[in-house]
Amino acid sequence: IEQKNVRFESRTHFFAIAANLMREILVDHARTKHRLKRGGVKSDLPLEEAMLVAADEKDFDLIALDEALTRLGKIDEQQARIVELKFFADLTLQETADVLGISTATVKRDWTMAKVWLHRELTK
């Protein structure tokens, strides 16, 4: 995103964009780390990114989560957005409801259903 051209309509709009960007950044980082682990060619990474790739991290397959989240989005876009906001932007149920313009009860219900669906997908 061209930072000079970004106009946030509201606080909730900011968080929606931030969650999406955080997802993209983390998945790109995970893919780079995965490629380097497999002996792939190192691209010209800035020092900060190279340090992140080299850092010892938890065994969590962010790429698999991203792929499963993309599949969930094709089935239920709202549930996918809730996961993105909760997981990548660390929003509360209320903040997520505000961003999406839905009730907290709906967010809670969809968040629970999405977690169950994702768990099933990621443990196949």
Secondary structure, DSSP 4 states (H G I P E B T S, - for coil): --GGG---SSHHHHHHHHHHHHHHHHHHHHHHHHHHHTTPPPP---HHHHHHHHS------HHHHHHHHHHHHHH-HHHHHHHIIIIIS---HHHHHHHHTS-HHHHHHHHHHHHHHHHHHHT-
